[in-house]
Amino acid sequence: MNIQVNGEWRQIGAQDLAGALEEIGLGGTVVATAVNGEFVPASSRAAARLAEGDRLEVLSPMQGG
């Protein structure tokens, strides 16, 4: 299916958020995620189903000040 990942269209075979992160190489990385503007905690990613045209945002934590 086609979904947007950080604004870029990608072809993803995974049906859930956890699988999509694995597929794009971020499976073991500490990130914050949102699907269609709704925050999805790490504990809920395997249950978060994806659909054609969904918008996935993936953000890495940053340090600084």
PDB file of N, H, CA, C and O in Angstrom:
ATOM      1  N   MET A   1       0.834  -1.178   0.000  1.00  0.00           N
ATOM      2  CA  MET A   1       0.000   0.000   0.000  1.00  0.00           C
ATOM      3  C   MET A   1       0.879   1.241   0.000  1.00  0.00           C
ATOM      4  O   MET A   1       2.032   1.188   0.427  1.00  0.00           O
ATOM      5  N   ASN A   2       0.348   2.339  -0.469  1.00  0.00           N
ATOM      6  H   ASN A   2      -0.588   2.382  -0.817  1.00  0.00           H
ATOM      7  CA  ASN A   2       1.056   3.617  -0.456  1.00  0.00           C
ATOM      8  C   ASN A   2       0.656   4.404   0.784  1.00  0.00           C
ATOM      9  O   ASN A   2      -0.528   4.625   1.038  1.00  0.00           O
ATOM     10  N   ILE A   3       1.663   4.829   1.559  1.00  0.00           N
ATOM     11  H   ILE A   3       2.625   4.650   1.352  1.00  0.00           H
ATOM     12  CA  ILE A   3       1.435   5.726   2.687  1.00  0.00           C
ATOM     13  C   ILE A   3       2.477   6.832   2.626  1.00  0.00           C
ATOM     14  O   ILE A   3       3.513   6.687   1.977  1.00  0.00           O
ATOM     15  N   GLN A   4       2.199   7.928   3.300  1.00  0.00           N
ATOM     16  H   GLN A   4       1.357   8.045   3.828  1.00  0.00           H
ATOM     17  CA  GLN A   4       3.178   9.010   3.406  1.00  0.00           C
ATOM     18  C   GLN A   4       3.998   8.800   4.668  1.00  0.00           C
ATOM     19  O   GLN A   4       3.445   8.604   5.750  1.00  0.00           O
ATOM     20  N   VAL A   5       5.303   8.841   4.530  1.00  0.00           N
ATOM     21  H   VAL A   5       5.752   9.000   3.651  1.00  0.00           H
ATOM     22  CA  VAL A   5       6.202   8.755   5.676  1.00  0.00           C
ATOM     23  C   VAL A   5       6.967  10.062   5.725  1.00  0.00           C
ATOM     24  O   VAL A   5       7.799  10.339   4.861  1.00  0.00           O
ATOM     25  N   ASN A   6       6.683  10.863   6.738  1.00  0.00           N
ATOM     26  H   ASN A   6       6.007  10.638   7.440  1.00  0.00           H
ATOM     27  CA  ASN A   6       7.285  12.195   6.867  1.00  0.00           C
ATOM     28  C   ASN A   6       7.148  12.998   5.574  1.00  0.00           C
ATOM     29  O   ASN A   6       8.089  13.657   5.130  1.00  0.00           O
ATOM     30  N   GLY A   7       5.957  12.929   4.981  1.00  0.00           N
ATOM     31  H   GLY A   7       5.193  12.395   5.341  1.00  0.00           H
ATOM     32  CA  GLY A   7       5.639  13.725   3.801  1.00  0.00           C
ATOM     33  C   GLY A   7       6.054  13.114   2.479  1.00  0.00           C
ATOM     34  O   GLY A   7       5.783  13.694   1.428  1.00  0.00           O
ATOM     35  N   GLU A   8       6.706  11.956   2.499  1.00  0.00           N
ATOM     36  H   GLU A   8       6.926  11.485   3.353  1.00  0.00           H
ATOM     37  CA  GLU A   8       7.170  11.307   1.270  1.00  0.00           C
ATOM     38  C   GLU A   8       6.391  10.009   1.054  1.00  0.00           C
ATOM     39  O   GLU A   8       6.305   9.175   1.955  1.00  0.00           O
ATOM     40  N   TRP A   9       5.827   9.844  -0.139  1.00  0.00           N
ATOM     41  H   TRP A   9       5.897  10.522  -0.871  1.00  0.00           H
ATOM     42  CA  TRP A   9       5.069   8.631  -0.438  1.00  0.00           C
ATOM     43  C   TRP A   9       5.993   7.431  -0.514  1.00  0.00           C
ATOM     44  O   TRP A   9       7.041   7.479  -1.158  1.00  0.00           O
ATOM     45  N   ARG A  10       5.592   6.343   0.158  1.00  0.00           N
ATOM     46  H   ARG A  10       4.741   6.305   0.682  1.00  0.00           H
ATOM     47  CA  ARG A  10       6.370   5.102   0.168  1.00  0.00           C
ATOM     48  C   ARG A  10       5.440   3.928  -0.063  1.00  0.00           C
ATOM     49  O   ARG A  10       4.285   3.950   0.364  1.00  0.00           O
ATOM     50  N   GLN A  11       5.934   2.914  -0.729  1.00  0.00           N
ATOM     51  H   GLN A  11       6.871   2.897  -1.075  1.00  0.00           H
ATOM     52  CA  GLN A  11       5.202   1.655  -0.902  1.00  0.00           C
ATOM     53  C   GLN A  11       5.587   0.764   0.274  1.00  0.00           C
ATOM     54  O   GLN A  11       6.762   0.436   0.443  1.00  0.00           O
ATOM     55  N   ILE A  12       4.614   0.371   1.085  1.00  0.00           N
ATOM     56  H   ILE A  12       3.660   0.637   0.948  1.00  0.00           H
ATOM     57  CA  ILE A  12       4.843  -0.417   2.290  1.00  0.00           C
ATOM     58  C   ILE A  12       4.031  -1.705   2.197  1.00  0.00           C
ATOM     59  O   ILE A  12       2.859  -1.682   1.820  1.00  0.00           O
ATOM     60  N   GLY A  13       4.650  -2.814   2.537  1.00  0.00           N
ATOM     61  H   GLY A  13       5.602  -2.834   2.843  1.00  0.00           H
ATOM     62  CA  GLY A  13       3.943  -4.084   2.548  1.00  0.00           C
ATOM     63  C   GLY A  13       3.317  -4.393   3.897  1.00  0.00           C
ATOM     64  O   GLY A  13       2.376  -5.183   3.976  1.00  0.00           O
ATOM     65  N   ALA A  14       3.829  -3.777   4.966  1.00  0.00           N
ATOM     66  H   ALA A  14       4.593  -3.136   4.902  1.00  0.00           H
ATOM     67  CA  ALA A  14       3.339  -4.043   6.321  1.00  0.00           C
ATOM     68  C   ALA A  14       1.906  -3.543   6.483  1.00  0.00           C
ATOM     69  O   ALA A  14       1.492  -2.575   5.846  1.00  0.00           O
ATOM     70  N   GLN A  15       1.170  -4.218   7.342  1.00  0.00           N
ATOM     71  H   GLN A  15       1.507  -5.004   7.861  1.00  0.00           H
ATOM     72  CA  GLN A  15      -0.218  -3.841   7.610  1.00  0.00           C
ATOM     73  C   GLN A  15      -0.382  -3.072   8.920  1.00  0.00           C
ATOM     74  O   GLN A  15      -1.451  -2.529   9.196  1.00  0.00           O
ATOM     75  N   ASP A  16       0.694  -3.030   9.733  1.00  0.00           N
ATOM     76  H   ASP A  16       1.563  -3.471   9.509  1.00  0.00           H
ATOM     77  CA  ASP A  16       0.610  -2.314  11.009  1.00  0.00           C
ATOM     78  C   ASP A  16       1.825  -1.399  11.166  1.00  0.00           C
ATOM     79  O   ASP A  16       2.810  -1.510  10.435  1.00  0.00           O
ATOM     80  N   LEU A  17       1.727  -0.504  12.128  1.00  0.00           N
ATOM     81  H   LEU A  17       0.928  -0.414  12.722  1.00  0.00           H
ATOM     82  CA  LEU A  17       2.768   0.501  12.329  1.00  0.00           C
ATOM     83  C   LEU A  17       4.104  -0.120  12.714  1.00  0.00           C
ATOM     84  O   LEU A  17       5.146   0.309  12.220  1.00  0.00           O
ATOM     85  N   ALA A  18       4.091  -1.117  13.582  1.00  0.00           N
ATOM     86  H   ALA A  18       3.245  -1.466  13.984  1.00  0.00           H
ATOM     87  CA  ALA A  18       5.346  -1.757  13.991  1.00  0.00           C
ATOM     88  C   ALA A  18       6.053  -2.373  12.782  1.00  0.00           C
ATOM     89  O   ALA A  18       7.266  -2.227  12.629  1.00  0.00           O
ATOM     90  N   GLY A  19       5.308  -3.049  11.940  1.00  0.00           N
ATOM     91  H   GLY A  19       4.323  -3.168  12.064  1.00  0.00           H
ATOM     92  CA  GLY A  19       5.889  -3.646  10.738  1.00  0.00           C
ATOM     93  C   GLY A  19       6.402  -2.604   9.768  1.00  0.00           C
ATOM     94  O   GLY A  19       7.439  -2.804   9.135  1.00  0.00           O
ATOM     95  N   ALA A  20       5.692  -1.498   9.640  1.00  0.00           N
ATOM     96  H   ALA A  20       4.850  -1.335  10.154  1.00  0.00           H
ATOM     97  CA  ALA A  20       6.134  -0.422   8.748  1.00  0.00           C
ATOM     98  C   ALA A  20       7.455   0.168   9.222  1.00  0.00           C
ATOM     99  O   ALA A  20       8.337   0.453   8.411  1.00  0.00           O
ATOM    100  N   LEU A  21       7.594   0.353  10.535  1.00  0.00           N
ATOM    101  H   LEU A  21       6.878   0.122  11.194  1.00  0.00           H
ATOM    102  CA  LEU A  21       8.860   0.873  11.060  1.00  0.00           C
ATOM    103  C   LEU A  21      10.006  -0.092  10.781  1.00  0.00           C
ATOM    104  O   LEU A  21      11.104   0.337  10.425  1.00  0.00           O
ATOM    105  N   GLU A  22       9.765  -1.382  10.940  1.00  0.00           N
ATOM    106  H   GLU A  22       8.873  -1.731  11.230  1.00  0.00           H
ATOM    107  CA  GLU A  22      10.784  -2.388  10.602  1.00  0.00           C
ATOM    108  C   GLU A  22      11.155  -2.280   9.127  1.00  0.00           C
ATOM    109  O   GLU A  22      12.332  -2.299   8.767  1.00  0.00           O
ATOM    110  N   GLU A  23      10.152  -2.169   8.297  1.00  0.00           N
ATOM    111  H   GLU A  23       9.196  -2.154   8.590  1.00  0.00           H
ATOM    112  CA  GLU A  23      10.360  -2.151   6.849  1.00  0.00           C
ATOM    113  C   GLU A  23      11.182  -0.945   6.391  1.00  0.00           C
ATOM    114  O   GLU A  23      11.967  -1.051   5.448  1.00  0.00           O
ATOM    115  N   ILE A  24      11.006   0.193   7.051  1.00  0.00           N
ATOM    116  H   ILE A  24      10.369   0.279   7.817  1.00  0.00           H
ATOM    117  CA  ILE A  24      11.762   1.384   6.639  1.00  0.00           C
ATOM    118  C   ILE A  24      13.059   1.546   7.430  1.00  0.00           C
ATOM    119  O   ILE A  24      13.736   2.568   7.315  1.00  0.00           O
ATOM    120  N   GLY A  25      13.408   0.523   8.245  1.00  0.00           N
ATOM    121  H   GLY A  25      12.858  -0.307   8.339  1.00  0.00           H
ATOM    122  CA  GLY A  25      14.698   0.521   8.926  1.00  0.00           C
ATOM    123  C   GLY A  25      14.724   1.212  10.272  1.00  0.00           C
ATOM    124  O   GLY A  25      15.797   1.557  10.766  1.00  0.00           O
ATOM    125  N   LEU A  26      13.561   1.424  10.881  1.00  0.00           N
ATOM    126  H   LEU A  26      12.688   1.144  10.480  1.00  0.00           H
ATOM    127  CA  LEU A  26      13.510   2.104  12.173  1.00  0.00           C
ATOM    128  C   LEU A  26      12.929   1.232  13.279  1.00  0.00           C
ATOM    129  O   LEU A  26      12.490   1.749  14.307  1.00  0.00           O
ATOM    130  N   GLY A  27      12.921  -0.071  13.083  1.00  0.00           N
ATOM    131  H   GLY A  27      13.277  -0.490  12.248  1.00  0.00           H
ATOM    132  CA  GLY A  27      12.297  -0.980  14.034  1.00  0.00           C
ATOM    133  C   GLY A  27      12.881  -0.944  15.430  1.00  0.00           C
ATOM    134  O   GLY A  27      12.126  -0.981  16.401  1.00  0.00           O
ATOM    135  N   GLY A  28      14.177  -0.876  15.569  1.00  0.00           N
ATOM    136  H   GLY A  28      14.791  -0.846  14.780  1.00  0.00           H
ATOM    137  CA  GLY A  28      14.808  -0.888  16.886  1.00  0.00           C
ATOM    138  C   GLY A  28      15.180   0.492  17.394  1.00  0.00           C
ATOM    139  O   GLY A  28      15.882   0.613  18.398  1.00  0.00           O
ATOM    140  N   THR A  29      14.725   1.521  16.723  1.00  0.00           N
ATOM    141  H   THR A  29      14.155   1.422  15.907  1.00  0.00           H
ATOM    142  CA  THR A  29      15.100   2.890  17.051  1.00  0.00           C
ATOM    143  C   THR A  29      14.069   3.526  17.974  1.00  0.00           C
ATOM    144  O   THR A  29      12.871   3.277  17.840  1.00  0.00           O
ATOM    145  N   VAL A  30      14.534   4.347  18.910  1.00  0.00           N
ATOM    146  H   VAL A  30      15.507   4.550  19.019  1.00  0.00           H
ATOM    147  CA  VAL A  30      13.620   5.091  19.778  1.00  0.00           C
ATOM    148  C   VAL A  30      13.103   6.292  18.987  1.00  0.00           C
ATOM    149  O   VAL A  30      13.854   7.216  18.675  1.00  0.00           O
ATOM    150  N   VAL A  31      11.812   6.261  18.669  1.00  0.00           N
ATOM    151  H   VAL A  31      11.203   5.509  18.922  1.00  0.00           H
ATOM    152  CA  VAL A  31      11.178   7.334  17.910  1.00  0.00           C
ATOM    153  C   VAL A  31       9.783   7.589  18.465  1.00  0.00           C
ATOM    154  O   VAL A  31       9.215   6.751  19.165  1.00  0.00           O
ATOM    155  N   ALA A  32       9.246   8.750  18.142  1.00  0.00           N
ATOM    156  H   ALA A  32       9.708   9.431  17.573  1.00  0.00           H
ATOM    157  CA  ALA A  32       7.844   9.060  18.416  1.00  0.00           C
ATOM    158  C   ALA A  32       7.101   8.906  17.098  1.00  0.00           C
ATOM    159  O   ALA A  32       7.623   9.259  16.040  1.00  0.00           O
ATOM    160  N   THR A  33       5.885   8.382  17.161  1.00  0.00           N
ATOM    161  H   THR A  33       5.460   8.095  18.020  1.00  0.00           H
ATOM    162  CA  THR A  33       5.134   8.132  15.935  1.00  0.00           C
ATOM    163  C   THR A  33       3.719   8.692  16.025  1.00  0.00           C
ATOM    164  O   THR A  33       3.117   8.759  17.096  1.00  0.00           O
ATOM    165  N   ALA A  34       3.209   9.094  14.857  1.00  0.00           N
ATOM    166  H   ALA A  34       3.698   9.040  13.986  1.00  0.00           H
ATOM    167  CA  ALA A  34       1.822   9.531  14.737  1.00  0.00           C
ATOM    168  C   ALA A  34       1.292   9.019  13.411  1.00  0.00           C
ATOM    169  O   ALA A  34       2.008   9.010  12.410  1.00  0.00           O
ATOM    170  N   VAL A  35       0.042   8.593  13.406  1.00  0.00           N
ATOM    171  H   VAL A  35      -0.540   8.600  14.219  1.00  0.00           H
ATOM    172  CA  VAL A  35      -0.637   8.173  12.182  1.00  0.00           C
ATOM    173  C   VAL A  35      -1.827   9.101  11.990  1.00  0.00           C
ATOM    174  O   VAL A  35      -2.700   9.209  12.852  1.00  0.00           O
ATOM    175  N   ASN A  36      -1.842   9.766  10.847  1.00  0.00           N
ATOM    176  H   ASN A  36      -1.133   9.679  10.147  1.00  0.00           H
ATOM    177  CA  ASN A  36      -2.905  10.732  10.529  1.00  0.00           C
ATOM    178  C   ASN A  36      -3.088  11.773  11.626  1.00  0.00           C
ATOM    179  O   ASN A  36      -4.210  12.160  11.954  1.00  0.00           O
ATOM    180  N   GLY A  37      -1.957  12.223  12.192  1.00  0.00           N
ATOM    181  H   GLY A  37      -1.045  11.909  11.926  1.00  0.00           H
ATOM    182  CA  GLY A  37      -1.981  13.277  13.190  1.00  0.00           C
ATOM    183  C   GLY A  37      -2.259  12.825  14.610  1.00  0.00           C
ATOM    184  O   GLY A  37      -2.300  13.657  15.516  1.00  0.00           O
ATOM    185  N   GLU A  38      -2.450  11.539  14.830  1.00  0.00           N
ATOM    186  H   GLU A  38      -2.417  10.863  14.094  1.00  0.00           H
ATOM    187  CA  GLU A  38      -2.732  11.009  16.166  1.00  0.00           C
ATOM    188  C   GLU A  38      -1.510  10.262  16.695  1.00  0.00           C
ATOM    189  O   GLU A  38      -1.017   9.330  16.060  1.00  0.00           O
ATOM    190  N   PHE A  39      -1.027  10.683  17.867  1.00  0.00           N
ATOM    191  H   PHE A  39      -1.427  11.441  18.383  1.00  0.00           H
ATOM    192  CA  PHE A  39       0.124  10.038  18.499  1.00  0.00           C
ATOM    193  C   PHE A  39      -0.166   8.558  18.742  1.00  0.00           C
ATOM    194  O   PHE A  39      -1.254   8.190  19.186  1.00  0.00           O
ATOM    195  N   VAL A  40       0.835   7.709  18.439  1.00  0.00           N
ATOM    196  H   VAL A  40       1.718   8.008  18.078  1.00  0.00           H
ATOM    197  CA  VAL A  40       0.721   6.273  18.705  1.00  0.00           C
ATOM    198  C   VAL A  40       1.897   5.874  19.592  1.00  0.00           C
ATOM    199  O   VAL A  40       3.041   5.897  19.137  1.00  0.00           O
ATOM    200  N   PRO A  41       1.637   5.508  20.857  1.00  0.00           N
ATOM    201  CA  PRO A  41       2.739   5.103  21.741  1.00  0.00           C
ATOM    202  C   PRO A  41       3.371   3.797  21.274  1.00  0.00           C
ATOM    203  O   PRO A  41       2.737   3.002  20.580  1.00  0.00           O
ATOM    204  N   ALA A  42       4.611   3.588  21.657  1.00  0.00           N
ATOM    205  H   ALA A  42       5.125   4.234  22.221  1.00  0.00           H
ATOM    206  CA  ALA A  42       5.353   2.389  21.243  1.00  0.00           C
ATOM    207  C   ALA A  42       4.604   1.114  21.606  1.00  0.00           C
ATOM    208  O   ALA A  42       4.641   0.139  20.855  1.00  0.00           O
ATOM    209  N   SER A  43       3.934   1.110  22.738  1.00  0.00           N
ATOM    210  H   SER A  43       3.904   1.901  23.348  1.00  0.00           H
ATOM    211  CA  SER A  43       3.227  -0.094  23.186  1.00  0.00           C
ATOM    212  C   SER A  43       2.013  -0.434  22.320  1.00  0.00           C
ATOM    213  O   SER A  43       1.491  -1.546  22.400  1.00  0.00           O
ATOM    214  N   SER A  44       1.563   0.499  21.503  1.00  0.00           N
ATOM    215  H   SER A  44       1.987   1.402  21.437  1.00  0.00           H
ATOM    216  CA  SER A  44       0.370   0.282  20.671  1.00  0.00           C
ATOM    217  C   SER A  44       0.684   0.112  19.184  1.00  0.00           C
ATOM    218  O   SER A  44      -0.235  -0.053  18.381  1.00  0.00           O
ATOM    219  N   ARG A  45       1.939   0.148  18.810  1.00  0.00           N
ATOM    220  H   ARG A  45       2.685   0.281  19.462  1.00  0.00           H
ATOM    221  CA  ARG A  45       2.291   0.131  17.383  1.00  0.00           C
ATOM    222  C   ARG A  45       1.907  -1.155  16.670  1.00  0.00           C
ATOM    223  O   ARG A  45       1.500  -1.104  15.509  1.00  0.00           O
ATOM    224  N   ALA A  46       2.021  -2.303  17.322  1.00  0.00           N
ATOM    225  H   ALA A  46       2.352  -2.345  18.264  1.00  0.00           H
ATOM    226  CA  ALA A  46       1.662  -3.573  16.676  1.00  0.00           C
ATOM    227  C   ALA A  46       0.162  -3.647  16.404  1.00  0.00           C
ATOM    228  O   ALA A  46      -0.267  -4.324  15.470  1.00  0.00           O
ATOM    229  N   ALA A  47      -0.629  -2.959  17.209  1.00  0.00           N
ATOM    230  H   ALA A  47      -0.280  -2.409  17.968  1.00  0.00           H
ATOM    231  CA  ALA A  47      -2.088  -2.974  17.043  1.00  0.00           C
ATOM    232  C   ALA A  47      -2.586  -1.851  16.131  1.00  0.00           C
ATOM    233  O   ALA A  47      -3.752  -1.848  15.736  1.00  0.00           O
ATOM    234  N   ALA A  48      -1.714  -0.902  15.794  1.00  0.00           N
ATOM    235  H   ALA A  48      -0.767  -0.905  16.115  1.00  0.00           H
ATOM    236  CA  ALA A  48      -2.114   0.239  14.961  1.00  0.00           C
ATOM    237  C   ALA A  48      -2.100  -0.176  13.491  1.00  0.00           C
ATOM    238  O   ALA A  48      -1.041  -0.240  12.866  1.00  0.00           O
ATOM    239  N   ARG A  49      -3.276  -0.454  12.951  1.00  0.00           N
ATOM    240  H   ARG A  49      -4.136  -0.402  13.459  1.00  0.00           H
ATOM    241  CA  ARG A  49      -3.411  -0.888  11.563  1.00  0.00           C
ATOM    242  C   ARG A  49      -3.227   0.293  10.624  1.00  0.00           C
ATOM    243  O   ARG A  49      -3.648   1.410  10.928  1.00  0.00           O
ATOM    244  N   LEU A  50      -2.598   0.042   9.487  1.00  0.00           N
ATOM    245  H   LEU A  50      -2.257  -0.864   9.240  1.00  0.00           H
ATOM    246  CA  LEU A  50      -2.397   1.069   8.461  1.00  0.00           C
ATOM    247  C   LEU A  50      -3.325   0.809   7.287  1.00  0.00           C
ATOM    248  O   LEU A  50      -3.709  -0.330   7.024  1.00  0.00           O
ATOM    249  N   ALA A  51      -3.683   1.880   6.583  1.00  0.00           N
ATOM    250  H   ALA A  51      -3.372   2.805   6.797  1.00  0.00           H
ATOM    251  CA  ALA A  51      -4.544   1.780   5.409  1.00  0.00           C
ATOM    252  C   ALA A  51      -3.958   2.636   4.293  1.00  0.00           C
ATOM    253  O   ALA A  51      -3.187   3.562   4.544  1.00  0.00           O
ATOM    254  N   GLU A  52      -4.328   2.320   3.081  1.00  0.00           N
ATOM    255  H   GLU A  52      -4.954   1.568   2.877  1.00  0.00           H
ATOM    256  CA  GLU A  52      -3.897   3.079   1.902  1.00  0.00           C
ATOM    257  C   GLU A  52      -4.097   4.576   2.141  1.00  0.00           C
ATOM    258  O   GLU A  52      -5.176   5.015   2.539  1.00  0.00           O
ATOM    259  N   GLY A  53      -3.038   5.351   1.890  1.00  0.00           N
ATOM    260  H   GLY A  53      -2.162   4.994   1.566  1.00  0.00           H
ATOM    261  CA  GLY A  53      -3.120   6.807   1.992  1.00  0.00           C
ATOM    262  C   GLY A  53      -2.872   7.376   3.374  1.00  0.00           C
ATOM    263  O   GLY A  53      -2.913   8.594   3.543  1.00  0.00           O
ATOM    264  N   ASP A  54      -2.612   6.524   4.387  1.00  0.00           N
ATOM    265  H   ASP A  54      -2.579   5.534   4.250  1.00  0.00           H
ATOM    266  CA  ASP A  54      -2.336   7.037   5.727  1.00  0.00           C
ATOM    267  C   ASP A  54      -1.086   7.905   5.720  1.00  0.00           C
ATOM    268  O   ASP A  54      -0.197   7.743   4.884  1.00  0.00           O
ATOM    269  N   ARG A  55      -1.042   8.833   6.674  1.00  0.00           N
ATOM    270  H   ARG A  55      -1.764   8.965   7.353  1.00  0.00           H
ATOM    271  CA  ARG A  55       0.116   9.703   6.867  1.00  0.00           C
ATOM    272  C   ARG A  55       0.833   9.293   8.148  1.00  0.00           C
ATOM    273  O   ARG A  55       0.261   9.372   9.235  1.00  0.00           O
ATOM    274  N   LEU A  56       2.068   8.863   8.025  1.00  0.00           N
ATOM    275  H   LEU A  56       2.533   8.798   7.142  1.00  0.00           H
ATOM    276  CA  LEU A  56       2.890   8.445   9.156  1.00  0.00           C
ATOM    277  C   LEU A  56       3.977   9.485   9.391  1.00  0.00           C
ATOM    278  O   LEU A  56       4.728   9.838   8.481  1.00  0.00           O
ATOM    279  N   GLU A  57       4.046   9.967  10.625  1.00  0.00           N
ATOM    280  H   GLU A  57       3.437   9.681  11.364  1.00  0.00           H
ATOM    281  CA  GLU A  57       5.118  10.881  11.020  1.00  0.00           C
ATOM    282  C   GLU A  57       5.999  10.156  12.026  1.00  0.00           C
ATOM    283  O   GLU A  57       5.508   9.558  12.984  1.00  0.00           O
ATOM    284  N   VAL A  58       7.305  10.214  11.798  1.00  0.00           N
ATOM    285  H   VAL A  58       7.704  10.699  11.020  1.00  0.00           H
ATOM    286  CA  VAL A  58       8.280   9.570  12.677  1.00  0.00           C
ATOM    287  C   VAL A  58       9.287  10.629  13.090  1.00  0.00           C
ATOM    288  O   VAL A  58       9.940  11.240  12.245  1.00  0.00           O
ATOM    289  N   LEU A  59       9.410  10.843  14.402  1.00  0.00           N
ATOM    290  H   LEU A  59       8.879  10.347  15.089  1.00  0.00           H
ATOM    291  CA  LEU A  59      10.316  11.851  14.914  1.00  0.00           C
ATOM    292  C   LEU A  59      11.316  11.223  15.875  1.00  0.00           C
ATOM    293  O   LEU A  59      10.948  10.410  16.723  1.00  0.00           O
ATOM    294  N   SER A  60      12.585  11.606  15.737  1.00  0.00           N
ATOM    295  H   SER A  60      12.883  12.267  15.049  1.00  0.00           H
ATOM    296  CA  SER A  60      13.644  11.145  16.631  1.00  0.00           C
ATOM    297  C   SER A  60      13.818  12.163  17.750  1.00  0.00           C
ATOM    298  O   SER A  60      13.765  13.367  17.499  1.00  0.00           O
ATOM    299  N   PRO A  61      14.028  11.696  18.993  1.00  0.00           N
ATOM    300  CA  PRO A  61      14.264  12.634  20.088  1.00  0.00           C
ATOM    301  C   PRO A  61      15.586  13.361  19.877  1.00  0.00           C
ATOM    302  O   PRO A  61      16.540  12.799  19.340  1.00  0.00           O
ATOM    303  N   MET A  62      15.627  14.604  20.303  1.00  0.00           N
ATOM    304  H   MET A  62      14.852  15.061  20.739  1.00  0.00           H
ATOM    305  CA  MET A  62      16.846  15.409  20.166  1.00  0.00           C
ATOM    306  C   MET A  62      17.222  15.981  21.525  1.00  0.00           C
ATOM    307  O   MET A  62      16.358  16.277  22.351  1.00  0.00           O
ATOM    308  N   GLN A  63      18.516  16.131  21.744  1.00  0.00           N
ATOM    309  H   GLN A  63      19.218  15.890  21.073  1.00  0.00           H
ATOM    310  CA  GLN A  63      18.996  16.756  22.961  1.00  0.00           C
ATOM    311  C   GLN A  63      19.576  18.110  22.596  1.00  0.00           C
ATOM    312  O   GLN A  63      19.953  18.354  21.450  1.00  0.00           O
ATOM    313  N   GLY A  64      19.640  18.957  23.556  1.00  0.00           N
ATOM    314  H   GLY A  64      19.334  18.758  24.488  1.00  0.00           H
ATOM    315  CA  GLY A  64      20.228  20.265  23.310  1.00  0.00           C
ATOM    316  C   GLY A  64      19.535  21.314  24.156  1.00  0.00           C
ATOM    317  O   GLY A  64      18.675  21.021  24.987  1.00  0.00           O
ATOM    318  N   GLY A  65      19.933  22.507  23.919  1.00  0.00           N
ATOM    319  H   GLY A  65      20.632  22.744  23.244  1.00  0.00           H
ATOM    320  CA  GLY A  65      19.300  23.547  24.723  1.00  0.00           C
ATOM    321  C   GLY A  65      19.744  24.896  24.352  1.00  0.00           C
ATOM    322  O   GLY A  65      19.296  25.878  24.944  1.00  0.00           O
TER     323      GLY A  65
END
